[in-house]
Amino acid sequence: MDFTLTEAQRELAALTRKILDSSDTPWADLVKSGVVPESPDEFGVLEQCSVLVELGRAISPVPYLPTVVASCALADFGTPEQRSRWLKPGTVLSVALAEDTDGAKTTVPFAGTAEAFLVSHGEQVFLVEAGDLAVTSQELVDGSEAGWFEFSGGGDVVAGLTPEWLITRYTLGLCALQLGVTERALELTAEYARTRVQFDRPIGSFQAVAQRLADAYIDVAAIRLTLWQAAWRLSEGLDADAEVATAKFWAADAGHRVAHTAVHVHGGTGIDMSHEVHKFFTAAKRCEFELGGATAQLLKLSAAI
């Protein structure tokens, strides 16, 4: 199977990286440039994943993932009135997927920024305006924010949209973010191993360090392969539940190893919260556990088999 990026994917990725490298207002500039399209139908799953990989590399605190998942859901299942109101460039949408036993939502991304939410409740998904919810939010380490709220019903039911549809696509997006995070973390760690000298030798020349970097390289390749396999199946309209669970397993399990390798090879600086590598460690851990870690994905796969 050929997972070579298409021209559209390469161009989107290059434009996204250029904006993230130079912009002080990345979300506004992503919207202005068309990376966040006027219509969700302009870009498919593969193009969206290409953008998300770049966002992961930059650990950029922009609401692209929840907005694009919610926008695509409304484009496919929303009423004409819902699409007309909410599918506008720059509108920030979010999704509330996991329910606690007390009815509260966990880790609702950009809870304080979103103008509306798609909220899974039982077997249905509701479209709820932010003003109708009592939202508590807080800033996260990467500069983004998340929060929570209680929901017992209300809003408009999005007919035909299921929580599983949202979870599958959001999980895939997390895998794409994790690919970007681990790719960049490995690059930074390899560069550090080439330039950090101990006992008159670069530490990368020591066998133990070289082996860990080689293992991390293989782990990143596994995250990449399983991500694009799952993304391709979704883009073709094929069943991809098992492939998405496989991709999330690797994003979680391999992402854990790569994140710890980055910190360990950097030594004392790796646990310094002001150091760049700490941001990648934190981002990798978030992508690892959000919507289920490695064990949860294996349980999904075993149930499917």
Residue, then its C-alpha position, 0 to 999 in steps of 0.5 A: m500500500d502506497f502512503t506517499l503524501t499527495e501534492a495537496q497534503r504536502e502543500l498544506a503541511a508546508l503552509t502550516r509549518k510556515i505559518l506556525d514558524s512565523s506567526d504570533t496569531p497562528w489560529a487567525d493566520l491558519v483561518k486566513s490562509g485557508v488551512v482552516p477551510e471555509s467548507p469542511d468538504e474542501f479537505g478530506v481526512l488525509e489533508q486534515c491529518s497532514v495539518l495535525v502532524e505539523l501542529g503536533r510538531a509545533i505543539s501549537p495551542v490552536p483549536y484545529l482538531p476539535t473544530v474540524v471534527a465538529s465541522c465535518a460532523l455538522a457538514d455530514f449530519g447537520t441541518p441546513e440551519q445548523r450548517s449555515r450558522w456554525l460552519k463559518p471560517g474562524t468559528v471555534l467548535s469543540v466536542a465533549l466525548a467522555e462522560d463521568t459517572d456524575g454527568a460531567k465531561t472530561t477534558v473538553p478541549f478549548a472549553g472556554t473558547a468554543e462557541a458551540f459544542l457537540v456533546s455525546h450523551g447516551e446514544q445521541v449527540f447534541l449541538v449546544e451553544a456555549g452560552d447555555l452551559a456553565v463552563t469551567s476552564q483552565e490553561l494547560v501547559d502547552g498554552s491551550e486550554a480545556g475544561w469541563f461542564e455538566f450536561s443532562g440534556g438539552g440543545d438540538v439533537v444532531a440526527g444520525l450522528t453517533p458518539e462513535w463517529l466523533i470518537t473515531r475521528y477525534t482519536l485519529g486526530l490525536c494519533a496525527l498530533q502524536l506523530g508530529v510530537t514524537e517526530r520533533a522530539l526525536e529530532l531534538t533528542a538526536e541533535y542533542a546527542r550529537t552535540r552534547v559531549q561527555f568523556d570527550r565524546p558526543i553522547g550519541s556515540f555511546q551504545a546505550v544512547a544510540q540503541r535508545l535513539a534507534d528504538a525511538y526511530i522505529d517507534v515513530a515509524a510505527i506511529r506513522l505507518t498505523l496512522w496513515q493506514a487508518a486515515w486512508r481507510l477512513s478517507e475511502g469510507l471503509d470500516a476503520d475501527a480496528e485500524v484506528a484502535t491500532a493506531k492509537f495503541w501505537a501512538a500511546d505505547a510508542g509515544h510513551r517510550v519516545a517521550h521518556t527517551a527524549v527526557h532521559v537522553h537530555g538528562g537533567t535538562g529534560i525535567d526542567m519545565s522551562h526547557e523545550v523538551h519538557k513541552f514535548f514530553t507533556a504533549a506526548k503524555r496528553c496524546e497517550f492518555e486522551l480517549g484511552g491509553a494503550t490498554a484501552q485500545l487493546l481491549k477494543l481490539s480484543a472485543a472486535i476480534 
